[in-house]
Amino acid sequence: MFFRRKKEPPKTAEPRPFETSGSVPATPSGDASTAFLTGNDGLDRRTIEILLRGIAQVSESRDLEPLLVDIVDTSVEVTGAERGLLILHDEKTGLVVRVARARGKKPVDGTIKFSTTIVRRVLADLEPVRAQVSSDSEALELGASVYDLKLRAVMCVPLVASDDPQGVAERGVLYVDSKAATREYQQKDLALFAALSQYIRIALQNARLHIVSVEKVRLEQSLEIAAQIQRDLMTQEPRDVPGYDVHGWYRPAEGTTGDFYDFVKMRGGNHAVFVGDVSGHGIGPALIMAEAKSALRQGLKFLDDPAEVVRSVCEDLTPRMDDGLFLTLFVAVFSPSGSVRTLNAGHTPPLLWRARSKTVESIPGHAPALGFVEDFPYEDGPKHLLEPGDALVLLTDGLVEARSIDDPNVLYGDDRMQASLARHAGKGLEASALVEALVGDVLLFAGGKKEDDMTLFVVRRTGL
């Protein structure tokens, strides 16, 4: 067998037909990085110039393909090989020749054969290899391609060091070979070759990081565009609702939000307000949010039956929502006289401030969130009467589940929210000022941090 660890031979010993070279570093750093120096000033100066040029190219180049070609051409030149190959390993297609160059900086034409035995060995051990072939039997032992091509010298080095097998996304090798019987690769040749291979590793890393960076910027830009669209589409509360003062506020945990609210003027003189919360964060919930909001808005414009509208939206959305996604929803329809019809589908219980008794009531859920049961028979919940000074507060769980800045295990909770409402609503604040006060208490408690989308909408009865 030709596969064996290299033992340190006497200086007069002949090179073995096939040697792994674990003593050769896979990165051109540390004391071992000078293994390619010979003591010949002229030759060593040229070698160092080649390496420095490679460093400059890798550092400055932004065009990957010409850089890879140039490094392979340099590998052929400095090793005196006839061919140089950059071979990458793809999990699906196996070994793929990325670059193939011949002496004289020419491309390799035709079908490209190489010693897959040596390449796979280097990929498995992550150790540089040099092979000298002095007979046909040795060539056959190294592989049919070595025999067919009549190769007499081969060097192959990994693109990643043995102590850093996860160093690059692409696994591969730099490979050179020659048919010349007089060409014998020495340890210094292998050391220099290994150093050159690391420029390819760095170039591939840089290209991958550049792609990741570009994609990250594109994603961030897409999210910002989506967030801006959401902001533009967010309802502007009317200022001319007879008998009511209304105001809404939202703050996404990320660029986009799964929370939403809307205020709709219905046929017959009634108005509807709804607040929803799609589970999760990001683009997926944002898309569900946009579709649900549009469907609810259109339905409530033409139907004076919130339960029927919610049933229709549920039947439409549920089959198309991914597993794990659901939508909590609260809808309130209020008349000029102050009567309010409500429907709570698994949503954070809204709060009702009673000006006369100075008390806070909660409106609990009475139906499941949308997305669990496609044909659930939604029905109206309890009816209420808003008297002058009363305030209906619709919110999402991002507010009551905000974490304390002092102790992340402590949540803001329903009790604090109700106490805040009682404290501020009793001052007779307008809807916008009441929203600002309630939100301010939550953000002060959480130190301004947000782990979930936050939405708050206040409907205050003026009685005018």
PEMONOR-V567269 format. One record per residue. PHI is phi in radians with two decimals (* if undefined). D_CENTER is the distance of its C-alpha to the mean C-alpha in Angstrom with 2 decimals. Layout:
PHI;D_CENTER  PHI;D_CENTER
This chain:
*;47.41  -1.70;45.87  -1.36;42.66  -2.87;43.51  -1.13;42.57  -1.36;44.43  -1.67;47.26  -1.22;48.62  -1.48;51.62  -1.04;54.61  -1.06;54.32  -1.59;56.89  -1.25;55.10  -1.35;53.94  -1.14;50.22  -1.40;49.32  -1.03;48.31  -2.59;44.74  -2.36;43.09  -1.48;39.75  -2.25;39.40  -1.12;37.60  -1.37;39.40  -1.55;37.68  -1.20;34.57  -1.61;31.34  -2.30;30.39  -1.38;32.88  -2.50;33.14  1.37;35.67  -1.08;39.32  -1.22;38.74  -1.19;37.26  -1.62;40.87  -1.10;41.75  -1.56;42.00  -1.40;44.68  -1.91;48.22  1.66;50.49  -1.49;51.47  -1.00;50.74  -1.13;50.42  -1.17;48.21  -1.18;46.00  -1.10;45.70  -1.14;44.53  -1.09;41.98  -1.13;40.57  -1.07;40.50  -1.08;38.48  -1.17;35.91  -1.15;35.74  -1.11;35.36  -1.11;32.46  -1.06;30.78  -1.11;31.40  -1.10;30.07  -1.12;26.79  -1.26;26.43  -1.75;27.41  -1.26;26.46  -2.01;23.55  -1.92;24.80  -1.17;23.79  -1.04;26.34  -1.05;29.50  -1.13;28.45  -1.10;28.13  -1.06;31.45  -1.14;33.15  -1.17;32.16  -1.16;33.44  -1.04;36.58  -1.11;37.11  -1.08;36.79  -1.10;39.48  -1.14;41.65  -1.31;41.62  -1.66;42.13  1.21;44.78  -1.37;43.04  -1.65;43.62  -2.40;40.04  -2.38;36.56  -2.26;33.46  -1.83;29.76  -2.06;28.71  -1.89;25.18  -1.84;24.58  -1.82;22.45  -1.07;21.96  -1.59;23.15  -1.80;25.82  1.49;26.99  -1.36;28.40  -2.23;27.74  -1.39;29.77  -1.45;27.53  -2.40;30.45  -2.35;34.18  -2.26;36.79  -1.92;40.53  -0.98;42.98  1.53;43.69  1.02;40.07  -2.01;40.40  -1.27;38.03  -1.50;38.95  -1.63;40.36  1.33;40.62  -1.21;39.22  -1.76;37.66  -1.88;38.86  -2.73;38.15  -1.39;38.61  -1.14;35.85  -1.07;37.58  -1.16;37.05  -1.06;33.47  -1.17;32.49  -1.11;34.43  -1.15;32.58  -1.13;29.17  -1.30;30.39  -1.62;32.05  0.97;29.99  -2.20;33.39  -1.08;35.08  -2.39;38.02  -2.24;41.13  -2.27;43.62  -1.94;47.20  -2.06;49.00  -1.95;52.78  -2.65;53.79  -1.14;52.84  -1.12;52.55  -1.14;49.94  -1.09;48.10  -1.12;48.17  -1.18;46.90  -1.37;43.89  2.43;43.19  -1.08;44.74  -1.14;42.81  -1.11;44.30  -1.16;47.75  -1.09;47.37  -1.46;46.15  1.01;48.84  -1.30;46.44  -2.11;48.08  -2.61;45.32  -2.42;41.56  -2.28;38.91  -2.58;35.34  -2.29;32.72  -1.35;29.15  -1.53;26.26  -2.43;25.18  -1.28;27.49  -1.12;28.78  -1.61;27.74  -2.52;24.11  -1.15;23.26  -1.80;19.49  -1.22;19.80  -2.34;18.43  -1.26;16.17  -1.61;19.31  -1.70;22.44  -3.04;25.64  -2.46;29.03  -1.88;31.30  -2.37;34.64  -2.35;38.09  -2.61;41.42  -2.66;45.02  -1.64;48.14  -1.24;50.52  -1.20;52.55  -1.49;53.21  -1.51;49.56  -2.13;48.74  -1.47;45.49  -1.72;46.04  -1.06;43.85  -1.15;43.34  -1.09;42.15  -1.17;39.53  -1.12;38.42  -1.15;38.06  -1.09;36.30  -1.12;33.80  -1.12;33.21  -1.10;32.56  -1.08;30.04  -1.24;27.85  -1.16;27.66  -1.17;26.09  -1.02;23.60  -1.15;22.75  -1.09;22.68  -1.16;20.23  -1.08;17.99  -1.05;18.34  -1.11;17.63  -1.12;14.42  -1.13;13.32  -1.12;14.66  -1.09;12.73  -1.05;9.37  -1.11;10.99  -1.12;12.28  -1.12;9.28  -1.10;7.71  -1.10;11.21  -1.09;11.52  -1.12;8.68  -1.09;10.31  -1.16;13.58  -1.11;13.01  -1.14;12.13  -1.16;15.18  -1.08;17.27  -1.07;16.52  -1.11;17.35  -1.14;20.45  -1.07;21.52  -1.07;21.33  -1.11;23.38  -1.16;25.83  -1.50;26.30  -1.12;26.83  -1.07;30.49  -1.63;33.05  -1.15;35.54  -1.23;39.10  -1.83;41.79  -2.15;44.69  -1.65;44.38  -1.00;47.96  1.52;48.26  -2.44;44.61  -2.18;42.33  -2.22;38.58  -2.79;35.41  -2.18;31.65  -2.63;28.68  -2.55;24.94  -2.58;22.07  -1.30;18.40  -1.27;16.28  -2.16;13.33  -1.10;13.77  -1.96;14.98  -2.27;17.25  -1.73;18.55  -1.44;21.89  -2.77;24.67  -2.54;28.36  -2.77;31.13  -2.26;34.84  -2.19;36.95  -1.50;40.63  -1.73;42.17  -1.16;45.35  1.58;48.44  1.71;47.52  -1.40;45.01  -2.24;41.50  -2.20;38.35  -2.26;35.39  -2.46;32.35  -2.26;29.25  -2.29;26.34  -2.54;23.20  -1.52;20.57  -1.08;18.88  1.54;15.21  -2.35;13.02  1.77;11.07  -1.16;12.19  -0.97;13.82  -1.03;16.15  -1.11;16.78  -1.17;18.12  -1.08;20.25  -0.99;21.45  -1.08;22.57  -1.20;24.39  -1.12;26.02  -1.06;27.16  -1.10;28.71  -1.15;30.46  -1.14;31.83  -1.08;33.04  -1.14;34.85  -1.11;36.31  -1.28;37.65  -1.18;39.22  -2.03;41.50  -2.12;41.90  -1.62;43.52  -2.41;42.18  -1.04;38.77  -1.11;38.87  -1.15;39.34  -1.12;36.47  -1.14;34.09  -1.03;35.37  -1.12;34.69  -1.12;31.11  -1.09;30.45  -1.08;32.00  -1.37;29.90  -1.45;26.45  -0.93;26.66  -1.12;26.76  -1.86;23.61  -1.63;21.43  -1.08;19.05  -1.00;20.24  1.65;19.55  -1.60;19.47  -2.67;22.67  -2.25;24.27  -1.56;26.77  -2.66;29.33  -2.23;32.47  -2.17;34.94  -2.27;38.15  -2.00;40.93  -2.16;43.60  -1.75;46.94  -1.03;49.03  -1.39;51.21  1.83;48.43  -1.29;47.93  -2.31;44.35  -1.78;43.03  -2.23;39.78  -2.51;37.32  -2.04;34.75  -1.76;32.28  1.18;30.63  -1.60;29.77  -0.92;30.18  -0.99;33.97  -1.14;35.07  -2.01;37.80  -2.16;41.23  -1.53;43.26  -1.76;47.00  -1.14;48.88  -1.19;52.27  -1.65;51.55  1.00;48.84  -2.13;46.72  -2.07;43.20  -1.92;42.65  -2.04;39.55  -1.92;38.85  -1.26;37.27  -1.27;35.45  -2.32;37.70  -2.62;35.38  -1.31;32.05  -1.11;28.75  -1.25;28.04  2.02;26.14  -1.63;28.19  -2.22;31.49  -1.11;31.75  -1.97;35.44  -1.14;35.93  -1.43;39.11  -1.10;37.93  -2.36;40.86  -1.08;41.57  -1.65;41.57  -1.07;44.11  -1.69;45.72  -2.37;46.22  -2.18;48.38  -1.58;47.21  -1.76;50.07  -0.91;50.29  1.67;48.05  -1.17;45.87  -2.40;42.08  -1.77;39.47  -2.00;36.05  -1.77;33.02  -2.61;29.78  -1.95;26.49  -1.22;25.64  -1.06;23.30  -1.40;26.60  -1.30;28.58  -1.78;25.75  -1.10;25.04  -1.67;25.42  -1.11;28.22  -1.18;27.58  -1.54;30.32  -2.54;29.37  -1.11;25.92  -1.45;27.79  -1.80;29.84  -1.70;28.71  -1.05;30.36  1.39;31.77  -1.16;34.20  -1.09;37.21  -1.13;35.93  -1.12;34.87  -1.16;38.32  -1.14;40.07  -1.13;38.23  -1.08;39.21  -1.08;42.80  -1.23;43.02  -1.58;41.80  -1.14;43.02  -1.17;46.53  -1.46;46.66  1.29;46.78  -1.15;43.64  -1.18;42.49  -1.01;39.33  -1.12;37.18  -1.20;38.61  -1.16;38.17  -1.04;34.46  -1.07;34.09  -1.19;36.04  -1.12;34.18  -1.13;30.73  -1.04;32.11  -1.12;33.24  -1.14;29.87  -1.17;27.99  -1.13;30.80  -1.08;30.47  -1.62;26.70  1.13;27.00  1.43;24.96  -1.39;21.80  -2.42;20.03  -1.83;17.94  -2.49;18.56  -1.05;19.61  -2.18;23.28  -2.47;25.95  -2.50;29.71  -2.42;32.55  -2.06;36.24  -2.05;39.24  -1.98;42.45  -1.42;45.87  -1.69;48.23  1.41;51.19  -1.51;52.19
